[in-house]
Amino acid sequence: MKTGKRMIAAASVMATLFAAPGGAAQAEPQRGGNLVFAVSMGEPATFDCHAAGSLNVMFRVAPHYSTLLQIDPTRYPAIVGDLAESWTVSDDGLLYTFKLRPNVRFHDGSALTSADVRASFERMRNPPPGVVSVRKELYADIASIDTPDAATVVFRLSEPNVSMLAMLAQPYGCIYSDALLKSDPAYPAKKVMGSGPFRFVSYTPGAEWVGERFPQYFRTGLPYLDGFKALSLTTAAMVNALAGGQVMVDFRGVTPLEAQRIVATRGKDVNVFEANPAITTLFMATVNTARPGLDDARVRRALALALDHWEGSKAMERTTTVSAVGGLSRPGSEFARSNAELEKLAGFSRNIEAARAEARRLLAEADKTNLKLVFLNRKPWPYMGTYLIDQFRQIGVTMQQEQVEDAQFFARRRAGDFDLVLEYLPDYLDDPTAKWSGFLSYDRNPNNLGRFSDHKLDALLEAQSRTADAAQRLAMIRGIEEYVLDQAYALPLFWGRRTTVVDAKLQGYVPAPTNYVGQDLAHYWLRQ
């Protein structure tokens, strides 16, 4: 997908600048200065990348860690090495051999070797007691991890997986110190110590997170910045800070109306970027199939049929960052359907009156005409609950929204204490093997928030991951999407759109279709 840039300006302000991807590409990067950016998503519930489920963690901790591989923001979804200097894949797709870069140091001065890479991936694929690994199922095909020497890591797969490189490049895959993990397997939840471009300095909850340049960083000449400061701000305070020049960016983005206000105030002092037609975050309402009534596919399907995505998108477009209509694949991606194809799927008909009539019929057939539900939501997205309340009301379903702080939200989500819960699919890549891993059966994947076990779906998901032929795989992926929507295990709401306002002094920003790439800040620099 190509990313686009669109100027957003108030009527009286027509001078917004657009930098080329990566900022002023012709300019020589300058060293020095501190990047000050906003995080308007609340406080992190953990510091552990492997357990993280939110950008409010990664915006803060990513600059402190390295990963084995990365997704290149300038050539999304191309995969490049981070700790890996080179790699080979065997002809049968079962052996992945990585050579690590020399002279990599952790921030405590110790050498990073293949043992640290192995320990980190073992922790993700087979977490010890008390350790949470949200993406454990991504690595189910890894049979063993070998370290023939300090600079070599070998992943042996039990079955070929066409998405394995992409999953090894996932940005949550922070590499931790084997020595520290041996002394305390849970240390990353409370201690930040990696090999990334910036050392951790301090964290003041509700105020700021501070990092400083790591002089022994293994990429010569990087990072350009002396350090960074992430300010904890509410959304309203973040917009004021951008308009006033107190912060240089909020990487999560702003709404079109907020961008218009900032441009009206700052004019040529900011650049505005937009990733089109959508970023890789899909907001969904996942249905807890363990709850009475919601274990009935007719009831779940009725909820899906109640949603008018097309009109809802118009309401969301100007005042939120979430408004693109799509199924389970990102609009504009290689896996996405056209709108005409999408309209044939459950919950996407443009004849909303007929769809809602069918929804009421299904509820009556299931004897659930007075259904009352609780929707568990995070605080940054109240409009998702407002939308659902309005849509369900029109088929006779009553819903209450409960918005809680992140620590309680994630605890209740893990415990299944909800009827419906806000969920967003892994948003670093479009590939369904990674993106749809949460649909694997609950009896093999405890991170399945819908708590359903559907071994037919498991077999379909596994089969597409083994299929190298692109056309055949696409047909399988489309079939899986249709099946999940027919069963209404999750109700797709809207895909994210990102408008990013960036201080003109900050160079290196790339409007990629995901929030997660480039977050180590290594290539950012400030025009002095």
Beta strands, then each sheet from edge to edge (+ up, - down):
strand 1: 34-39
strand 2: 69-71
strand 3: 79-81
strand 4: 84-89
strand 5: 95-100
strand 6: 142-149
strand 7: 152-157
strand 8: 198-204
strand 9: 208-213
strand 10: 227-232
strand 11: 270-275
strand 12: 282-287
strand 13: 322-324
strand 14: 372-378
strand 15: 398-404
strand 16: 420-424
strand 17: 490-496
strand 18: 498-503
strand 19: 506-507
strand 20: 525-526
sheet 1: 1+ 10+ 9- 8+
sheet 2: 2+ 3-
sheet 3: 4+ 5- 7+ 6-
sheet 4: 11+ 18-
sheet 5: 13+ 17- 12+ 16- 14- 15-
sheet 6: 19+ 20-
end
